[in-house]
Every structure is written in structure tokens, then in C-alpha cells.
Amino acid sequence: MVAGKPFKVMKMRGIELKGKMENGIVQKLRLRGAINMMFFLILENVDDSVIKLAYIRIIQLEGKEETRIDLMLSEARQNFGREYMILFNKMSEIDKQVSA
């Protein structure tokens, strides 16, 4: 363990996940959680300004656009199959607004 870097303990589906902050496990869980939260907000027709904040958090967690997009698409296909096109269209719209 690196001095000053505490272990992070998270529970996911009843399983405790332990990992140092720098190893990426916790960051990936946060990223997936942020992505699924954004999708939930989209499907609940929440104001775009709130969705933009969720998307900005996703960008903060994963700086590489290609990785971020791949993960968002795979999460959408896996967990939101029926709503996939709605999510994809809204993601594109929000991405244009945030990038501008």
C-alpha cells in the first residue's frame, strides 16, 4: 500500500470490492455508475442541464473519448436494450452541447 493512499471499499451486489485509488477498479466502478445515472436521467426526461452535469462527470472520470464512448455504448446495449436509440440520440445531442 502506498503511504497516504487509503484502500477504498465499495459494495456492489453484496460483494465488497477493495482496491487502491490508483489501480483503476474504483474509478471504473464510478464511471459505470455515472454512465448508468446519466442514462436514467435521460429516460426520466430530466432537464438537459442536469444531464450535461452527469456527462461532464463522466468526462472527468475518463479522459479518453474513444474509451468513454465504447463504454457508454456497451452499457447502453447491455442494460438499456429497448431504449438504446433514445439514449444514443440524446448522448449525441448532449456531447455536441458540452463540446461546443
C-alpha positions, 0 to 999 in steps of 0.5 A, spaced: 500 500 500 502 506 498 503 511 504 497 516 504 493 512 499 487 509 503 484 502 500 477 504 498 471 499 499 465 499 495 459 494 495 456 492 489 451 486 489 453 484 496 460 483 494 465 488 497 470 490 492 477 493 495 482 496 491 487 502 491 485 509 488 490 508 483 489 501 480 483 503 476 477 498 479 474 504 483 474 509 478 471 504 473 466 502 478 464 510 478 464 511 471 459 505 470 455 508 475 455 515 472 454 512 465 448 508 468 445 515 472 446 519 466 442 514 462 436 514 467 436 521 467 435 521 460 429 516 460 426 520 466 426 526 461 430 530 466 432 537 464 438 537 459 442 541 464 442 536 469 444 531 464 450 535 461 452 535 469 452 527 469 456 527 462 461 532 464 462 527 470 463 522 466 468 526 462 472 527 468 472 520 470 475 518 463 479 522 459 479 518 453 473 519 448 474 513 444 474 509 451 468 513 454 464 512 448 465 504 447 463 504 454 457 508 454 455 504 448 456 497 451 452 499 457 447 502 453 446 495 449 447 491 455 442 494 460 438 499 456 436 494 450 429 497 448 431 504 449 438 504 446 436 509 440 433 514 445 439 514 449 444 514 443 440 520 440 440 524 446 448 522 448 449 525 441 445 531 442 448 532 449 456 531 447 455 536 441 452 541 447 458 540 452 463 540 446 461 546 443 
